[in-house]
Amino acid sequence: MGGLTADHLYTTMAAKPDGTGYWLIGADGAVRNFGSAPALAGTSTDGVNDPVQDAVPTPDGRGFWMVNASGTVTARGYAGFYGDLSGVSLLANQYITGMATTPDGKGYRLLTNEGAVDCFGDAGFYGSTAGRRLSGPAVDLVATADGRGYWIVTDDGDVYPFGDGKETEQVSTLRGPATFLSTFGYFSTSITTCGISDVSLT
């Protein structure tokens, strides 16, 4: 993996809910499966100018969604497509950083670096940090268990709850960027030219 170029870096992963397998997704949309995760086709995208930013599994673990910086959503396996931001011009310096699905897998939300939230399918809107002065760019969001709320996290660990998402202790003192969330806790990750070099659950 030491010879990976920028457009082939692994930028995100999607794990099966039962914990028996996962997919690694590259900036260029290439997909590798591990464990019991089925082999699913990737997509071809510009891994430098429009990289894959996030991916989330279906509730049954039989597929996943991935989203590019431009807001293009690709559904794989048994994941349904409910719309995306392709064809929509994002504001200057704005790009997609995160994605979260609903509990039934019939909708999802997209997050921009400025904290705006766009909803598709049966995903409800409960607010966003768009227009607020954030301590850093918004990097990901995760839905509550019932799907009636979510949290948004910035790269320095500030967490903003919406809907029935409960406010908890901030992790602004987290060393290194926070890059994605899961229902099991906060994850921090460091990306190098060799791919994912460190993933830690805190």
C-alpha positions in Angstrom: 0.0 0.0 0.0 3.0 2.3 0.2 2.7 3.2 -3.5 -0.8 4.6 -3.3 -1.2 8.0 -5.0 -3.5 10.8 -3.8 -6.5 9.7 -5.9 -6.2 6.1 -4.6 -6.1 6.9 -0.9 -8.7 5.2 1.3 -10.9 8.0 2.6 -13.7 6.2 4.4 -15.2 2.8 5.4 -18.6 1.3 5.9 -19.0 -1.5 8.4 -21.8 -4.1 8.4 -24.1 -3.5 11.4 -23.4 -7.0 12.8 -19.7 -6.2 12.9 -18.6 -9.2 10.7 -17.2 -7.3 7.8 -16.6 -3.9 6.2 -15.8 -2.1 3.0 -12.9 0.3 2.5 -13.6 3.0 -0.1 -10.9 5.0 -1.9 -11.0 8.7 -2.9 -11.5 7.5 -6.5 -14.5 5.3 -5.6 -12.6 2.0 -5.6 -14.0 -0.5 -3.1 -12.4 -3.4 -1.2 -14.5 -5.8 0.9 -13.4 -7.7 4.0 -14.9 -10.3 6.2 -18.6 -11.1 5.4 -19.1 -7.8 3.5 -20.1 -8.8 -0.1 -18.0 -7.8 -3.0 -19.7 -4.8 -4.6 -18.7 -2.6 -7.5 -17.2 0.8 -6.9 -17.5 3.9 -9.0 -15.1 6.0 -11.0 -14.5 9.5 -9.8 -11.8 12.2 -9.7 -10.1 11.3 -6.5 -8.3 14.6 -6.3 -10.9 17.2 -7.2 -14.1 15.3 -6.3 -13.1 12.6 -3.9 -15.4 10.2 -2.1 -15.9 11.7 1.4 -18.1 9.3 3.3 -19.9 6.0 3.2 -22.6 4.4 5.3 -24.0 0.9 5.3 -27.6 -0.2 4.8 -29.3 -1.4 8.0 -29.2 -5.0 6.8 -25.5 -4.8 5.8 -26.3 -5.8 2.2 -25.1 -2.6 0.6 -23.9 0.9 1.2 -24.0 4.5 0.0 -21.0 6.6 -0.8 -21.0 10.4 -1.4 -18.5 12.6 -3.2 -17.4 16.1 -2.2 -19.7 17.5 -4.9 -22.7 15.8 -3.3 -23.1 12.9 -5.8 -24.5 9.8 -4.0 -23.7 6.3 -5.3 -25.8 3.4 -4.0 -24.4 -0.2 -4.0 -25.9 -3.6 -3.3 -29.4 -3.3 -1.8 -29.0 0.4 -1.0 -31.8 2.5 -2.5 -31.1 5.8 -4.3 -33.2 8.7 -2.9 -31.6 11.7 -4.6 -28.4 13.8 -4.3 -26.9 17.2 -5.1 -25.5 16.3 -8.5 -26.4 19.1 -10.8 -26.7 21.5 -7.9 -23.9 24.1 -7.6 -22.7 24.3 -4.0 -21.6 27.7 -2.7 -18.0 28.7 -3.2 -15.7 26.8 -0.8 -18.5 24.5 0.2 -18.3 20.7 -0.2 -19.8 17.6 1.3 -18.1 16.1 4.3 -20.5 13.6 5.8 -23.5 11.4 5.4 -26.0 9.6 7.7 -28.8 7.2 6.9 -32.1 6.7 8.6 -32.9 3.6 10.7 -35.0 2.0 8.0 -32.5 2.8 5.2 -35.1 4.7 3.2 -33.4 8.0 3.4 -30.2 9.8 4.2 -28.7 13.2 5.1 -25.7 15.0 3.6 -23.5 17.5 5.5 -21.4 20.3 4.1 -18.2 21.7 5.7 -20.2 24.7 6.7 -22.7 22.6 8.6 -25.6 22.7 6.1 -27.8 19.6 6.1 -29.7 18.3 3.0 -32.3 15.5 3.5 -33.4 12.9 1.0 -36.0 10.1 1.2 -37.6 9.8 4.6 -34.8 11.7 6.4 -36.3 14.6 8.4 -34.6 18.0 8.9 -34.0 19.1 12.5 -31.6 22.0 12.0 -28.0 22.7 11.1 -25.0 24.9 11.9 -25.2 26.7 8.6 -24.7 30.4 9.2 -23.1 29.9 12.6 -19.5 30.8 13.3 -18.0 27.4 13.9 -14.6 26.7 15.5 -13.7 24.6 12.5 -15.3 22.9 9.5 -18.1 20.4 10.1 -16.7 17.0 9.2 -19.5 14.5 9.9 -23.0 13.8 11.3 -24.6 10.7 12.8 -28.3 10.1 13.4 -29.9 9.1 16.7 -31.2 5.6 17.1 -34.8 6.5 16.2 -33.7 8.8 13.3 -35.4 11.9 14.8 -32.3 13.8 15.4 -28.5 13.9 14.8 -25.2 15.3 15.9 -22.8 17.4 13.8 -19.1 17.4 14.7 -16.4 19.9 13.7 -12.8 19.0 13.1 -11.7 20.1 16.5 -14.3 18.0 18.3 -17.2 20.4 19.0 -20.5 18.5 18.8 -23.9 20.1 18.0 -27.1 18.2 18.7 -30.3 18.6 16.8 -33.8 17.0 17.1 -33.6 14.4 19.9 -29.9 14.3 19.9 -28.7 14.9 23.4 -26.0 17.4 24.2 -22.9 15.7 25.7 -19.4 16.7 26.8 -17.5 18.4 24.0 -14.2 16.9 22.8 -12.6 20.1 21.5 -9.3 19.1 23.2 -9.1 16.0 21.0 -5.6 15.8 19.5 -5.8 15.5 15.7 -8.8 16.0 13.5 -12.1 14.2 14.2 -13.2 12.9 10.9 -16.2 10.6 11.3 -18.7 9.4 13.9 -20.5 6.2 14.5 -23.3 5.1 16.8 -20.7 3.4 18.9 -18.7 6.5 19.7 -16.4 9.1 18.3 -13.7 8.1 16.0 -10.5 10.0 15.0 -8.5 9.0 12.0 -5.2 10.0 10.4 -4.7 9.7 6.7 -1.2 9.4 5.2 0.1 8.6 1.7 -0.1 4.9 2.7 -3.9 5.1 3.4 -5.5 4.8 6.8 -2.7 4.8 9.3 -4.6 5.1 12.5 -8.2 4.7 13.6 -9.0 5.0 17.2 -12.3 4.7 19.2 -12.4 7.3 22.0 
